[in-house]
Every structure is written in C-alpha cells, then in structure tokens.
Amino acid sequence: MHIRALIARHINQPCAGDLVRRAAHGRETIALTDHRHMAALHVSPQVMEDLEDVLAITDYQRRKPEGTLEPGIPTAEARRRLGLEQAVTGEIIFDRAP
C-alpha cells in the first residue's frame, strides 16, 4: 500500500475535498500528518473492502486446520436470504460475522 503524506494544518478546504476524491476514486491512501506524526488516513472504500477480504480469507485459513470453523450456510439459503434465484445445490457459502 502506497501512502502519500501531507501536512494537515496547511490543507485548505478545497484541497481537502480533492484529497477525499483522490482517495475515493484513485485507490490512493493519503496520510495526513501534523508535525511529522500521522494524524489520519484517507482510504478508499475499495481498499478497505480488499483488506476485509484478505482478513476474512486469512481467518478462514487459520481456523480450518484448527477445526474451529462454524457450519456454513448452503448457497441456496444464502441466495434466498439475499433475494436471489435458486442456486446449484451442494455449494456452501461460509457465514462471516459482521
């Protein structure tokens, strides 16, 4: 992850809006600093979703050999809960805690 550092107290309002747009649309993470100390991060929603996916996969891979996985939800049930059409039987979607 690449982080662009900026000095927080020197950012005016129009510039702050530009930073938010860059983080939101450019998958760019921007660190706001104050006296060279990180004060905040602007992170795009897509980057956060990617990090959540990696965390979920890592947690699954850790828990599977430990035998601590909870039962999955059959795909048909997951699709029913989401209001989607009937799925192929036999597929499993694992339930993640929110």
TAZIRA-V266320 format. One record per pair of residues at least 24 apart in sequence whose C-alpha atoms are under 7 Angstrom apart, sorted by the first residue. I is the first residue (numbers start at 1). J is the second residue. Records with the same first field share a line. If there is no record, write none. Layout:
I: J + J
This chain:
2: 29
3: 29 + 30 + 31
4: 29 + 30 + 31
5: 30 + 31 + 32 + 33
6: 31 + 32 + 33
7: 32 + 33 + 34
8: 32 + 33 + 34
9: 34
